[in-house]
Amino acid sequence: MNLFWSSLYDRAKDRRYALLFLLSLAGVVFGLLILPGILGRAGFYDSIIAAVVSSVLAIALVCMAISVLG
């Protein structure tokens, strides 16, 4: 019985982590696509490049932190 429950948990755990990863990735991509449009409409054309570069650097720092801690 223990083997059945552990394998059931492992399958569900892997699916949750995959879903979390895909949702996070979609949010980052969506944010990088939408943020420049919002800033452009508001007249912040100078800030678009800075926002994209800052976002990419933040993503890189998060990835490095995850790889160090994981």
Protein Blocks (a to p, Z undefined) as FASTA:
>chain_A
ZZmmmmmmmmmmmmmmmmmmmmmmmmmmmmmmmmmmmmmmnopamlmmmmmmmmmmmmmm
mmmmmmmmZZ
